[in-house]
Amino acid sequence: MKFLHLGDLHLGRSLNDISLLADQADILNKIKNIALEEEADAVLIAGDVYDRSIPSEEAVRLLDRFLTELADNHITVILISGNHDSDERLNFGSSLLRARGIHIVSIYDGTVPCVTLEDQYGPVHFYCLPFVKASRVRYFHPELDTDTYDAAIRSAISVSSVNPEERNVILSHQFVVSGSKDPVSAGSENTAAEQVGTIEKVDVSAYEAFDYVALGHIHSPQLAGRDTARYSGSPLKYSLSEIGHEKSVPVITMKEKGNIDIELKKLTPLHEMRHIKGPLAKLTDPANITDADDYIYATLTDEEIIPDAISILRNDYPNIMKLNYQNSHTAAIENFDFSKITAKTSFADLMRDFYAQVIGGEPSEEEWQILREAAGEAGVEDEAG
């Protein structure tokens, strides 16, 4: 039995108002080609299929095309929902799709459904545990221990009657830890997801009955305590912190019980994500411009603020996403001793002190006007300069 493990597609996502749909279509096509080249029996998708609970029409069409192409090539798809997905919307049409080998489990109903596939070694059972709150497990199983999230997930799994003598796989979209070791966040998981993960942890030992644990929820590909329990990671980079990460898709080959081979297939994006740094003149020098269509985060080291610098950079880097400065002024701001500020310090004195330490002078009349307006909007009482 050979299958691919995906997660956190986040279809419909954009970065700094740049749509990533073309990049997502490209990477899904590459994943489909890997599935065909590997002659995979199945593709697992471990949640966060969409980026938001109400996905765009384009995102829905993209998923539809991906699933259709896999089904047309007789590749089974097993898909669960994540915390970004709408359970009911993702579940639409699931009964009809099952006949085409597309198995969607997006609503927790007190069970952990199982999809069984056969190969020359016998059955492989794929259990599906979508993102679920402990309160929902408690609703269906008030007799079981659901006092903690870890206990709730263990209780949810316990009613599944997993046969440890056979080959078992589970898809799970949870924040899974290994003892005291938390997974490493990629940075592109949003605040709500990180809060969910921080509070609602489940230890990987809860999945000990499974030969392979296909996890979603964390965007950085990594193991969860053992070689056969892993986060696939997102197929694309979704934040500056992921620059330098190598995205991949795990290809799992299961033979007889206990014989598992895992190979990571590198994923090459349509647009790479890069961080460039230096003075504007250097970054816009034709001799230094390479792969100009990449997604660019730029840091300017010029001492003076350059008016509309991002537009200047966009002439050479059309997909620039963000611009910041790193110079003596930003360093001074970072090192500014805010502990010296007291309630008795007036706004004007505070600004003079700040400018003296950071800029090395006083605000100009134009700057004073801007500061006074900002103080007024912020409700600062003493606006006098």
C-alpha positions in Angstrom: 0.0 0.0 0.0 1.4 3.3 -1.0 0.0 6.7 -0.1 0.8 10.4 0.0 0.3 12.4 3.2 -0.7 16.1 2.8 -2.0 18.7 5.2 -2.7 22.4 5.6 -3.4 23.2 1.9 -5.1 26.5 3.0 -6.6 26.9 -0.5 -7.6 30.5 -1.2 -4.9 32.0 1.0 -3.2 35.3 0.1 -0.1 37.1 1.4 0.0 40.8 1.6 -2.9 41.1 -0.9 -1.2 38.8 -3.4 -3.4 35.8 -4.2 -1.6 32.4 -4.0 -4.2 30.5 -6.1 -1.9 30.1 -9.1 0.9 28.8 -6.8 -1.6 26.5 -5.1 -2.8 25.2 -8.4 0.7 24.6 -9.5 1.8 22.7 -6.4 -1.4 20.6 -6.4 -0.6 19.6 -10.0 2.9 18.7 -9.0 1.5 16.6 -6.1 -0.8 14.8 -8.5 2.1 14.0 -10.7 4.0 12.6 -7.8 1.0 10.4 -7.0 0.9 9.2 -10.6 4.7 8.6 -10.8 4.7 6.7 -7.5 1.5 4.7 -8.5 0.0 5.7 -5.2 -3.1 4.0 -4.0 -4.3 6.9 -1.9 -3.8 10.5 -1.0 -4.4 11.6 2.6 -5.3 15.2 3.4 -5.0 15.9 7.2 -7.2 19.1 7.5 -7.1 22.8 6.8 -8.1 22.2 3.3 -9.3 25.8 2.9 -7.9 28.9 4.5 -11.2 30.1 5.8 -14.5 28.6 6.8 -16.3 30.3 3.8 -13.8 29.6 1.0 -13.8 31.6 -2.3 -15.3 30.1 -5.4 -11.9 29.9 -6.9 -10.6 27.9 -4.0 -13.6 25.5 -4.2 -13.0 25.0 -7.9 -9.3 24.3 -7.3 -10.1 21.6 -4.8 -12.8 20.1 -7.1 -10.3 19.9 -10.0 -7.6 18.3 -7.8 -10.0 15.7 -6.4 -11.5 15.0 -9.8 -8.0 14.4 -11.4 -7.1 12.0 -8.6 -10.4 10.1 -8.9 -10.1 9.9 -12.7 -6.8 8.1 -12.1 -8.3 5.7 -9.6 -6.5 7.2 -6.6 -8.5 7.1 -3.4 -8.6 10.3 -1.4 -9.2 10.4 2.4 -9.7 13.9 3.7 -10.5 15.3 7.1 -11.4 18.9 8.3 -9.1 21.2 10.2 -9.8 24.2 12.5 -9.8 26.5 9.4 -12.5 24.5 7.6 -16.3 24.7 7.9 -17.3 21.2 8.8 -20.7 21.4 7.1 -19.4 23.1 3.9 -16.6 20.6 3.5 -19.0 17.7 4.1 -21.3 18.8 1.2 -21.6 16.0 -1.4 -19.5 13.6 0.7 -22.0 10.7 0.2 -22.0 11.1 -3.5 -18.2 11.5 -3.7 -17.7 8.3 -1.8 -18.7 6.3 -4.8 -15.7 7.9 -6.7 -13.3 7.0 -3.9 -13.3 10.4 -2.3 -13.9 10.0 1.5 -14.5 13.2 3.4 -14.8 13.1 7.2 -15.3 16.6 8.4 -18.0 16.2 11.2 -17.2 14.5 14.4 -20.3 12.4 15.3 -19.0 10.4 18.2 -17.1 7.9 16.0 -13.8 7.8 14.3 -14.8 6.5 10.8 -12.6 4.0 9.1 -11.9 3.6 5.4 -10.4 0.2 4.6 -8.3 -0.5 1.5 -6.8 -3.9 0.5 -3.5 -4.9 -1.0 -1.5 -8.2 -1.3 -0.8 -8.1 2.5 -4.4 -7.7 3.5 -6.4 -4.7 4.8 -5.1 -1.3 5.7 -7.5 0.7 8.0 -7.5 4.5 7.7 -9.1 6.1 10.7 -10.3 9.7 10.4 -10.3 12.1 13.3 -11.1 15.7 12.2 -10.4 18.7 14.4 -12.7 18.4 17.4 -13.1 20.2 20.7 -13.1 18.2 24.0 -16.6 19.5 24.6 -17.9 17.8 21.5 -16.4 14.5 22.5 -18.0 15.0 25.9 -21.4 15.6 24.3 -21.3 12.2 22.6 -19.4 10.3 25.3 -20.4 11.8 28.7 -19.3 8.5 30.3 -15.7 8.8 29.2 -12.9 10.9 30.5 -12.8 14.3 28.7 -11.4 16.5 31.5 -8.4 17.4 29.4 -7.9 17.6 25.7 -5.5 14.7 25.8 -8.0 12.6 27.6 -10.8 13.6 25.2 -8.8 12.5 22.2 -7.8 9.2 23.8 -11.5 8.6 24.7 -12.5 9.4 21.1 -10.0 6.9 19.8 -10.9 4.3 22.4 -14.4 3.7 20.9 -12.9 2.8 17.5 -12.1 -0.9 18.2 -8.7 -0.7 16.5 -7.3 -4.2 15.9 -3.5 -3.9 16.8 -2.8 -7.1 14.8 -3.7 -5.3 11.5 -2.2 -2.3 9.8 -3.7 0.9 11.0 -3.3 4.5 9.9 -5.0 7.6 11.5 -5.5 11.1 10.0 -5.6 13.7 12.8 -5.7 17.4 12.9 -4.6 18.2 16.4 -1.8 19.8 18.2 0.3 16.7 19.0 3.3 16.8 21.3 5.9 14.3 22.3 6.2 14.5 26.1 7.3 18.0 27.0 8.4 18.7 23.4 6.0 20.9 21.4 6.1 20.9 17.6 8.0 23.8 16.0 5.5 26.3 14.5 6.3 27.6 11.1 4.9 31.0 12.0 2.1 31.0 9.4 -0.4 29.4 11.7 -2.7 32.2 12.7 -3.1 33.4 16.2 -6.3 31.5 16.8 -4.7 28.3 15.7 -1.7 28.9 17.9 -3.9 29.5 20.9 -5.8 26.3 20.2 -2.6 24.4 19.9 -1.1 25.9 23.0 -4.1 25.0 25.2 -5.3 21.8 23.5 -2.4 19.4 23.4 -2.5 15.7 22.9 0.6 13.5 23.5 1.6 11.3 20.6 1.3 8.2 22.8 -2.4 8.5 22.3 -1.9 7.1 18.8 0.3 4.1 19.8 -2.2 1.7 18.2 -1.5 3.2 14.7 1.3 2.2 12.4 1.4 5.6 10.8 0.0 8.9 12.2 -0.8 11.5 9.4 -0.9 14.8 11.3 -2.1 18.3 10.2 -2.2 21.6 11.9 1.5 22.6 12.0 3.0 24.1 8.8 6.6 23.1 9.3 7.2 19.4 8.3 8.5 17.4 11.3 8.3 14.3 13.3 6.0 14.0 16.3 8.1 11.7 18.6 8.6 8.8 16.2 9.4 8.3 12.6 5.9 7.1 11.8 4.1 10.0 13.3 4.6 13.3 11.5 3.3 16.6 10.4 3.4 16.8 6.6 3.6 20.6 6.8 2.0 22.9 4.4 2.9 22.4 0.7 3.8 26.1 0.3 5.5 28.7 2.4 3.0 31.0 4.0 5.2 33.4 6.0 8.6 35.1 6.2 9.6 32.7 8.9 9.4 29.8 6.5 12.1 31.2 4.2 14.8 28.5 4.2 12.3 25.7 4.9 12.2 22.9 2.3 8.7 21.7 1.7 8.0 18.1 0.8 5.3 15.5 0.6 5.8 12.2 2.5 5.3 9.1 0.4 4.6 6.1 2.6 4.9 2.5 1.5 3.4 -0.1 3.8 4.2 -3.8 3.3 3.5 -6.4 5.9 2.7 -5.2 9.5 5.7 -3.3 10.9 7.4 -2.8 7.5 7.0 0.9 6.6 9.2 3.0 4.3 8.8 6.8 4.2 10.3 9.0 1.5 10.1 12.7 1.3 9.5 14.1 -2.1 10.7 17.7 -2.5 8.1 20.3 -3.6 9.4 23.1 -5.8 7.0 26.2 -5.7 6.0 28.3 -8.7 7.5 31.3 -6.9 10.2 30.9 -4.3 10.0 33.1 -1.2 13.2 35.2 -0.4 14.5 37.8 1.9 16.8 40.4 0.4 18.8 43.0 2.4 20.9 46.0 1.6 20.9 49.6 0.4 18.3 50.4 -2.3 20.9 51.2 -4.9 22.5 47.7 -4.5 19.1 45.9 -4.5 18.1 47.6 -7.7 21.4 47.2 -9.5 20.7 45.0 -12.5 23.8 43.0 -11.7 22.3 41.9 -8.4 18.7 41.1 -9.6 18.0 37.4 -9.9 14.7 35.5 -9.9 12.9 38.7 -9.9 9.4 37.1 -9.9 10.0 35.5 -6.5 8.0 36.6 -3.4 10.3 39.1 -1.8 10.7 40.5 1.7 13.1 43.4 1.5 15.1 45.1 4.3 16.7 48.4 3.4 19.8 49.5 5.2 19.8 53.1 3.9 20.2 55.6 6.8 17.5 57.9 5.4 13.9 56.9 4.6 13.4 56.8 0.9 10.0 58.0 -0.3 7.9 55.3 -1.9 10.8 52.8 -1.8 8.5 49.9 -2.2 7.3 51.2 -5.5 10.8 51.6 -6.7 11.6 48.0 -5.7 8.4 46.8 -7.3 9.8 47.9 -10.7 12.4 45.2 -10.4 10.6 42.8 -8.0 6.9 42.7 -9.1 6.0 40.3 -6.3 7.5 42.3 -3.4 5.4 41.6 -0.3 6.9 43.6 2.5 9.5 46.3 3.2 11.2 47.4 6.4 14.4 49.2 7.4 17.4 48.2 9.4 19.8 51.0 10.2 21.2 53.0 13.1 17.8 54.6 13.7 16.0 51.2 14.0 18.8 49.9 16.2 18.4 53.0 18.5 14.7 52.4 18.7 15.3 48.8 19.7 17.7 49.9 22.4 15.6 52.8 23.7 15.2 52.6 27.4 11.4 53.0 27.9 11.8 52.4 31.6 12.8 56.1 31.9 9.4 57.2 30.9 7.2 58.3 33.8 3.7 59.4 34.1 4.9 62.9 34.7 6.7 63.1 31.4 4.9 65.4 29.0 4.2 64.3 25.5 6.4 67.1 24.1 9.3 66.2 26.4 8.9 62.6 25.7 9.2 63.2 21.9 12.2 65.5 22.3 14.0 62.9 24.4 13.1 60.2 22.0 14.3 62.2 19.0 17.5 63.2 20.8 18.4 59.6 21.6 17.3 58.0 18.3 17.6 60.7 15.6 20.1 62.9 17.2 18.1 66.1 17.0 14.6 67.6 17.5 11.5 67.1 15.4 11.0 69.5 12.5 7.9 71.7 12.5 6.3 69.4 10.0 7.1 66.4 12.2 5.7 68.2 15.2 2.4 68.7 13.4 2.2 65.0 12.6 3.1 64.1 16.2 0.4 66.4 17.5 -2.2 65.0 15.2 -1.2 61.4 16.3 -1.3 62.4 19.9 -4.8 63.9 19.5 -6.1 60.7 17.8 -4.5 58.6 20.6 -6.2 60.8 23.3 -3.0 62.1 24.8 -3.9 65.1 26.9 -0.7 67.1 26.7 -0.2 67.8 23.0 1.7 71.1 23.4 5.1 71.3 21.7 
